[in-house]
Amino acid sequence: MSVILILIIIGVLVAGGFLAGFIWAVKSGQYDDTHSPAVRMLFDDVKPEKKKMTN
């Protein structure tokens, strides 16, 4: 029975660590811009101009 109590305590500590990490990430601005990275690959890149052949 004491093993279950130890596992519950360890589980609560691990979950608290993940919660603290998530709160730190939100406060440091990791989730400020969620739209731009998802659509950035849809924007056309600027293509280099073709060189005109002059004789």
C-alpha positions as CSV (number, residue, x, y, z in Angstrom):
1,M,0.0,0.0,0.0
2,S,2.9,2.4,0.7
3,V,4.2,1.8,-2.9
4,I,0.9,3.3,-4.3
5,L,1.3,6.3,-2.1
6,I,4.9,6.9,-3.3
7,L,3.8,6.5,-7.0
8,I,1.0,9.0,-6.5
9,I,3.4,11.5,-4.9
10,I,5.9,11.0,-7.7
11,G,3.1,11.4,-10.3
12,V,1.9,14.6,-8.7
13,L,5.4,16.0,-8.7
14,V,6.0,15.2,-12.3
15,A,2.7,16.7,-13.3
16,G,3.5,19.8,-11.3
17,G,6.8,20.0,-13.1
18,F,5.1,19.9,-16.5
19,L,2.5,22.5,-15.4
20,A,5.3,24.8,-14.2
21,G,7.1,24.4,-17.5
22,F,3.9,25.1,-19.5
23,I,3.3,28.2,-17.4
24,W,6.9,29.4,-17.9
25,A,6.5,28.9,-21.7
26,V,3.3,30.9,-21.8
27,K,4.8,33.7,-19.8
28,S,7.9,33.9,-21.9
29,G,5.9,34.3,-25.1
30,Q,6.3,30.9,-26.7
31,Y,2.7,30.9,-27.8
32,D,2.2,34.5,-28.8
33,D,2.0,34.0,-32.6
34,T,0.2,30.8,-33.5
35,H,-1.0,31.8,-37.0
36,S,2.2,32.9,-38.9
37,P,4.3,29.7,-38.6
38,A,1.4,27.6,-39.9
39,V,0.9,29.6,-43.1
40,R,4.5,30.7,-43.7
41,M,5.1,27.8,-46.0
42,L,2.2,28.9,-48.2
43,F,3.8,32.3,-49.1
44,D,5.7,32.4,-52.4
45,D,9.4,33.0,-52.1
46,V,10.8,35.8,-54.1
47,K,12.2,34.2,-57.2
48,P,15.4,35.6,-58.7
49,E,15.0,37.4,-62.0
50,K,16.2,35.8,-65.1
51,K,19.2,37.4,-66.6
52,K,18.7,38.9,-70.0
53,M,21.1,37.7,-72.6
54,T,22.5,40.8,-74.4
55,N,24.8,40.5,-77.4
